[in-house]
């Protein structure tokens, strides 16, 4: 449609669980990035949770899991970017290669 690749690699595992139930529209337990932000959590915490999960195992996502990864982002920001004020929703470029110390 756009003439460019949207992604280079696609990894598909099993169905995503949320609170122990398969996430689906029909079950009414779909969690969107907006829902994460509405709860005051950084959407990057959701991305970090996905990245840290082993792709060959089924993932059971919970609000507690997202909260843990939110805290990991805060610790990472304080460790790698000292002196910068903590932002509730840091920009995606905050952890870019060019912004990290050598």
C-alpha positions in Angstrom: 0.0 0.0 0.0 2.7 2.5 1.0 5.5 1.1 -1.1 7.6 0.5 2.0 8.0 -2.4 4.5 6.1 -1.8 7.7 8.3 -4.3 9.5 11.3 -6.4 8.6 10.7 -9.4 10.8 7.4 -10.7 12.1 7.4 -13.1 15.1 4.3 -14.9 16.0 3.9 -16.9 19.2 0.9 -18.3 20.9 -2.2 -16.2 21.8 -1.5 -13.4 24.2 -3.1 -13.9 27.6 -4.3 -11.1 29.9 -4.9 -12.0 33.5 -4.9 -15.7 32.5 -7.5 -15.4 29.7 -6.9 -15.3 26.0 -7.0 -11.7 24.9 -9.8 -11.2 22.3 -12.4 -8.7 21.4 -15.2 -11.2 21.9 -14.0 -11.8 25.5 -13.9 -8.0 26.0 -10.4 -8.1 27.6 -8.4 -6.3 24.9 -5.9 -3.9 26.3 -4.8 -1.0 24.1 -1.8 1.3 24.5 -4.3 4.1 25.3 -5.5 2.0 28.2 -2.0 1.7 29.6 -1.5 5.5 29.3 -5.0 6.1 30.9 -3.8 4.2 34.0 -0.8 6.6 34.3 1.7 4.1 33.0 4.3 4.8 30.3 3.4 3.0 27.1 7.1 2.2 26.7 6.6 -0.1 29.8 4.3 -2.3 27.6 7.0 -2.4 24.9 9.7 -3.3 27.4 7.4 -6.1 28.7 7.0 -7.6 25.2 10.8 -7.2 24.5 11.8 -9.0 27.7 9.4 -11.9 27.2 10.7 -15.1 25.5 8.8 -15.2 22.2 8.4 -19.0 22.2 6.5 -19.0 25.4 2.9 -17.8 25.9 2.8 -14.5 27.6 0.4 -13.8 30.4 0.2 -10.0 30.6 -1.2 -8.4 33.7 -1.3 -4.8 35.1 1.3 -5.9 37.6 3.7 -7.0 34.9 3.3 -3.6 33.1 3.8 -1.8 36.5 7.1 -3.8 37.1 8.3 -2.7 33.6 7.3 0.9 34.3 9.5 0.8 37.4 12.3 -0.7 35.3 12.0 2.3 32.9 12.2 4.7 35.8 15.3 3.0 37.2 16.9 2.9 33.8 16.2 6.6 33.2 17.8 7.5 36.6 20.8 5.3 36.0 21.6 6.2 32.4 20.3 9.8 32.3 21.3 11.3 35.7 20.5 14.9 36.1 17.6 14.8 33.8 14.2 15.2 35.4 12.0 12.0 35.4 9.2 12.3 33.0 6.0 10.3 33.4 5.9 9.6 29.6 9.4 9.9 28.2 9.7 10.2 24.5 10.7 7.0 22.6 14.0 8.7 21.7 15.1 9.1 25.3 17.0 5.7 25.2 18.4 6.2 21.7 22.0 5.4 21.1 22.9 9.0 20.7 21.4 10.0 24.1 23.1 7.3 26.1 26.5 7.9 27.7 29.5 6.1 26.1 
